[in-house]
Amino acid sequence: MRSEIGNDIFKSVEILNRGGIVAIPTETVYGLAANGLDATAVAKIFEAKNRPFFDPLILHIAHSDALNQIVSNVPQKAKILMDHFWPGPLTFVLPKSDLVPDLVTSGHPTVAVRMPNHPIALELLSKLTYPLAAPSANPFGYVSPTNAQHVQDQLGNKIDYILDGGSCCVGIESTIISFENNPTILRLGGITQEAIEGIIGPVNVSLNEHSNPKAPGQLDQHYSPYCKLKDLKHDQLEPHSNVLFYSPQTEEKYWGENPRIQCNVMYLTNNNASIEAAANLFSVLRDFDQKGLTEVYIEFAENEGLGLAINDRLKRAMAKRD
């Protein structure tokens, strides 16, 4: 029996209170949520996603006071960023309290936490006495879901309920910043490095971990469709190739006014807007598989602002599947 899609927050609360798992909307992607302080409930997330236990989870809260329950210290610069960007797509890695199960943090002494900027997620969280562990609601390593139907298509009857909150407006995961030592971005996402540095000054960037990540989204291969993605180079194209352009404005630099090759062309954005491109990214990647495509040439975004996060997802999506 397939998971029900609905908008019943009280039903979601009842399921979560008895240790079940519920897919929830956020502004970034849909999350697969469970009581973040109940190791048995959290284990159901790993089982449903087939997620390796070495990959830590993010805890979601509705208000800053909830931090006292799950972290032991909040540095001043972290507080400044929280005041500026919460609720929103910025996750903080901070020293964890003893209440947080090691399963959530994959044994690390730190925990990732954020406050989502979605009215339904915030309403749900406000009715709970615990944070929600909620990684993306998809099979591990696959494209993240940005609407309720994506969750149902991917996880079928593996979860108890899907709380529908419409399409995600940001469409890529949160930026993750660690305060274990100097402020360090561990994952690029919905808040740009420039925006963060505009508030607290220069930060370090450390995006890849091959075997023991401190935060989600650091593995080399992630967010991947089954379709093979290749870097777009004009001399590689063959007739009837599939091509993902960033924007229609970029076609001209490859073919000019008289294209030599007729291709199946798709776009991340119709008006060269990075916000639109980020919101569309995972839906476009998922569509490749739904169309039965086996190979797509992709154009990267400009390496600045949200383009850095888009390119990060594309590079991980290009990594070879076993």
Secondary structure, 3 states (H helix, E strand, C coil): CCCCEECCHHHHHHHHHCCCCEEECCCCCCEEEEECCCHHHHHHHHHHHCCCCCCCCEEECCCHHHHHHHECCCCHHHHHHHHHHCCCCEEEEEEECCCCCHHHHCCCCEEEEECCCCHHHHHHHHCCCCCEECCECCCCCCCCCCCHHHHHHHHCCCCCEEECCCCCCCCCCCEEEECCCCCEEEECCCCCHHHHHHHHCCCEECCCCCCCCCCCCCCCCCCCCCCEEEECCHHHCCCCCEEEECCHHHCHHHHCCCCCCCCEEEECCCCCCHHHHHHHHHHHHHHHHHCCCCEEEECCCCCCCHHHHHHHHHHHHHCCCC
